[in-house]
Amino acid sequence: MVNRAIQEDRLIEALRMIAPGTLLRDAIDNIVKSRHGALLVFADEEKIAPMISGGITLDMPVKPMILYELCKMDGAVLLNADGSRILHANVQLMPDARISSQETGTRHRTAERVAKQIDTLCISISAARDVVTVYVGDIRHYMDPIRTIQNKADQGLQTLERFRTRWNQVSTSLSLLEFQGAVTLHDVLRVLQRAEMMLVLVQLIEGYIIQMGTEGRLVELQLQDMLIGVREDRTAILADYLPDATPARIESVNAPLGPVPEDELLSLAYVAEALGFGKDVALEKHVRPRGFRLLHKIPRLSEWVIDSVVGHFGDLNHLIEAPLDELAAVPGVGFPRAREIKDGLNRIYETTLLERRG
């Protein structure tokens, strides 16, 4: 049995292959409009050969109108695995009838069984209902019209905008508490929780963008704009507060949590455990930031300098209270850069106060 996560990755690649702007999508749109129906199978010839009966051998590059015309015949059209060449047309397929199928129509049932039997991509287009169904192994996916996908993407962006507003608020609160030395784990997890909610929604919107193909460029630009600084801040917060904040440890917990039940994502205890803070950690305990996040907000500070400063002082409060000459003595800093760091932290504090009051 092929890992389902691998099949889902292959489904994403399949959706890219048939997204608007591709030759395959032009052919599929023409087939849907004509109400002829079709069965397209994408597989290496040696894998599909045992279940082929009859048909016409072609072996030619894919051209939308030719593929459309070939689909007017009753049989299936076979293409190579990447969909670049048409191998056979008007083929009768005979998959193993013992393979379970939830489909009732002959074309869809054949597509599902072929996809399962040789673990490949099949696309079935209904003649009567204008429904395009994509099968990859055990996965079945109904392809929505572009207008429907666009509406879903727009709704996702509107929700993401509200999430971003809330994330900005809790992030500003965290910055102020860091300057005051009054951070609790609860405060940290609130920011990480909001980041997780955003990134889970981003995965959903990215799926819509893939299905929209060339039509999804505007949505992609809006998505990128809303995400400015989020992933970087999330990584910096983990570096600030994880008990064992080695690069390997941060990387291991830095991927988005992915699709999880909504009630679990809203639970700070769940977020704490998922991000490596421990299952029964006390959310009220006070924690001290190492300073990575705020130092990254100061322009022109290299990663090496930031690591050097954090390595010397250990936490943000010691850095803030340190005299200028001690900061200047840190390797890679010097007096000019020490003044930049002090002035930068002061500006961040003043800006944070204004945002908090505003």
Secondary structure, DSSP 4 states (H G I P E B T S, - for coil): ---HHHHHHHHHHHHHHTSTTSHHHHHHHHHHHHT--EEEEE--HHHHGGGEES-EEEEEE--HHHHHHHTTSSSEEEE-TTSSEEEEEEEEE---TTS-----SHHHHHHHHHHHHHT-EEEEE-TTT--EEEEETTEEEEE--HHHHHHHHHHHHHHHHHHHHHHHHHHHHHHHHHHHT--BHHHHHHHHHHHHHHHHHHHHHHHHHHHHGGGGHHHHHHHHHHTTTHHHHHHHHHHHH-TT--HHHHHHH-S---S--HHHHT-HHHHHHHTTS-SS--TTSB----SHHHHHTSTT--HHHHHHHHHHH-SHHHHHHS-HHHHHTSTTTHHHHHHHHHHHHHHHHHHHHHHHH-
